[in-house]
Amino acid sequence: MEHVRFSPSGVCAVQIEFDVEDGKLYNVKFLGGCNGNLKAIGRLVEGKDAKEVADVLRGNTCGMKGTSCADQFARAIDQYVS
């Protein structure tokens, strides 16, 4: 199992952590950001295929920002999962 730590930019969350095993996501945690919503994302993606999750979340925006915590999570997955 590979543990990933990612520092997002342009969002309220300051760190995203997750584990990847056999292409699946586990133990997704966001530090900072909208606590309830980000916990929900972690629960929804538990055990799901990392690339599929990234495809769904990529491009999601928050308010006037050009990104979101979900989009940053997709970028983290893209960076660390091949």
KOLSE-414973 format. One record per residue (C-alpha): residue number from 1; x, y, z; residue in three letters. Coordinates in pm, 1 decimal, always signed. Example, Ala and Ser with C-alpha at 12.3 -4.5 7.8 and 13.67 -1.06 7.14 Angstrom:
% residues 2
r seq=1&X=+1230.0&Y=-450.0&Z=+780.0&type=ALA $
r seq=2&X=+1367.0&Y=-106.0&Z=+714.0&type=SER $
END
This chain:
% residues 82
r seq=1&X=+0.0&Y=+0.0&Z=+0.0&type=MET $
r seq=2&X=+135.6&Y=+340.3&Z=-96.4&type=GLU $
r seq=3&X=+60.2&Y=+640.4&Z=+127.5&type=HIS $
r seq=4&X=+28.2&Y=+972.7&Z=-53.8&type=VAL $
r seq=5&X=+50.2&Y=+1324.7&Z=+88.9&type=ARG $
r seq=6&X=-42.3&Y=+1609.8&Z=-142.5&type=PHE $
r seq=7&X=-34.7&Y=+1985.7&Z=-78.2&type=SER $
r seq=8&X=-323.4&Y=+2140.4&Z=-272.5&type=PRO $
r seq=9&X=-320.4&Y=+2498.7&Z=-397.4&type=SER $
r seq=10&X=-594.4&Y=+2756.6&Z=-436.2&type=GLY $
r seq=11&X=-832.0&Y=+2586.7&Z=-190.1&type=VAL $
r seq=12&X=-908.6&Y=+2589.6&Z=+181.6&type=CYS $
r seq=13&X=-770.1&Y=+2240.2&Z=+245.7&type=ALA $
r seq=14&X=-397.6&Y=+2246.5&Z=+318.8&type=VAL $
r seq=15&X=-322.9&Y=+1875.9&Z=+278.5&type=GLN $
r seq=16&X=-478.6&Y=+1568.5&Z=+122.5&type=ILE $
r seq=17&X=-371.6&Y=+1220.9&Z=+228.5&type=GLU $
r seq=18&X=-477.2&Y=+884.2&Z=+93.9&type=PHE $
r seq=19&X=-360.1&Y=+528.7&Z=+44.6&type=ASP $
r seq=20&X=-355.4&Y=+343.4&Z=-285.8&type=VAL $
r seq=21&X=-353.7&Y=-33.5&Z=-311.8&type=GLU $
r seq=22&X=-409.0&Y=-220.5&Z=-636.5&type=ASP $
r seq=23&X=-537.2&Y=+101.2&Z=-796.2&type=GLY $
r seq=24&X=-802.1&Y=+154.4&Z=-527.1&type=LYS $
r seq=25&X=-833.9&Y=+444.2&Z=-280.9&type=LEU $
r seq=26&X=-840.3&Y=+406.3&Z=+96.3&type=TYR $
r seq=27&X=-819.0&Y=+629.5&Z=+404.4&type=ASN $
r seq=28&X=-881.2&Y=+959.1&Z=+222.1&type=VAL $
r seq=29&X=-837.4&Y=+1255.8&Z=+455.6&type=LYS $
r seq=30&X=-836.9&Y=+1630.0&Z=+399.3&type=PHE $
r seq=31&X=-677.2&Y=+1873.5&Z=+644.2&type=LEU $
r seq=32&X=-873.0&Y=+2198.4&Z=+644.8&type=GLY $
r seq=33&X=-1155.2&Y=+2282.9&Z=+409.6&type=GLY $
r seq=34&X=-1525.0&Y=+2203.8&Z=+452.0&type=CYS $
r seq=35&X=-1501.0&Y=+1926.8&Z=+708.8&type=ASN $
r seq=36&X=-1835.3&Y=+1753.6&Z=+653.9&type=GLY $
r seq=37&X=-1823.3&Y=+1762.9&Z=+274.5&type=ASN $
r seq=38&X=-1465.1&Y=+1642.2&Z=+257.5&type=LEU $
r seq=39&X=-1531.3&Y=+1358.2&Z=+501.9&type=LYS $
r seq=40&X=-1822.1&Y=+1259.0&Z=+277.6&type=ALA $
r seq=41&X=-1594.9&Y=+1250.3&Z=-28.0&type=ILE $
r seq=42&X=-1355.6&Y=+1024.8&Z=+161.6&type=GLY $
r seq=43&X=-1635.5&Y=+786.0&Z=+252.9&type=ARG $
r seq=44&X=-1783.8&Y=+785.5&Z=-97.6&type=LEU $
r seq=45&X=-1454.6&Y=+697.0&Z=-266.3&type=VAL $
r seq=46&X=-1334.3&Y=+434.2&Z=-14.8&type=GLU $
r seq=47&X=-1232.8&Y=+122.8&Z=-209.1&type=GLY $
r seq=48&X=-1311.9&Y=+280.9&Z=-547.6&type=LYS $
r seq=49&X=-1088.7&Y=+279.3&Z=-853.1&type=ASP $
r seq=50&X=-854.1&Y=+579.5&Z=-826.9&type=ALA $
r seq=51&X=-857.4&Y=+669.2&Z=-1197.0&type=LYS $
r seq=52&X=-1238.0&Y=+658.0&Z=-1211.9&type=GLU $
r seq=53&X=-1263.4&Y=+883.0&Z=-906.1&type=VAL $
r seq=54&X=-1019.9&Y=+1132.0&Z=-1061.3&type=ALA $
r seq=55&X=-1222.9&Y=+1136.8&Z=-1383.7&type=ASP $
r seq=56&X=-1539.9&Y=+1221.7&Z=-1191.1&type=VAL $
r seq=57&X=-1385.9&Y=+1490.7&Z=-967.1&type=LEU $
r seq=58&X=-1150.9&Y=+1658.3&Z=-1215.3&type=ARG $
r seq=59&X=-1262.0&Y=+2008.8&Z=-1318.2&type=GLY $
r seq=60&X=-1504.6&Y=+2063.7&Z=-1029.7&type=ASN $
r seq=61&X=-1483.2&Y=+2426.0&Z=-911.3&type=THR $
r seq=62&X=-1569.1&Y=+2606.0&Z=-586.5&type=CYS $
r seq=63&X=-1723.7&Y=+2951.1&Z=-613.1&type=GLY $
r seq=64&X=-1509.3&Y=+3185.7&Z=-818.0&type=MET $
r seq=65&X=-1201.8&Y=+2966.1&Z=-781.5&type=LYS $
r seq=66&X=-1078.9&Y=+2777.6&Z=-1084.6&type=GLY $
r seq=67&X=-1043.1&Y=+2466.2&Z=-871.5&type=THR $
r seq=68&X=-1187.4&Y=+2296.2&Z=-563.0&type=SER $
r seq=69&X=-1078.8&Y=+2049.3&Z=-298.2&type=CYS $
r seq=70&X=-1231.6&Y=+1773.0&Z=-512.0&type=ALA $
r seq=71&X=-1043.4&Y=+1894.8&Z=-820.3&type=ASP $
r seq=72&X=-720.2&Y=+1911.7&Z=-619.6&type=GLN $
r seq=73&X=-783.5&Y=+1554.3&Z=-502.6&type=PHE $
r seq=74&X=-818.5&Y=+1451.1&Z=-868.2&type=ALA $
r seq=75&X=-486.1&Y=+1623.9&Z=-943.0&type=ARG $
r seq=76&X=-324.1&Y=+1438.3&Z=-652.9&type=ALA $
r seq=77&X=-453.9&Y=+1108.1&Z=-787.7&type=ILE $
r seq=78&X=-333.5&Y=+1195.3&Z=-1138.5&type=ASP $
r seq=79&X=+12.1&Y=+1279.4&Z=-1002.6&type=GLN $
r seq=80&X=+60.7&Y=+970.6&Z=-787.5&type=TYR $
r seq=81&X=-136.2&Y=+697.2&Z=-962.7&type=VAL $
r seq=82&X=-15.6&Y=+575.9&Z=-1297.8&type=SER $
END
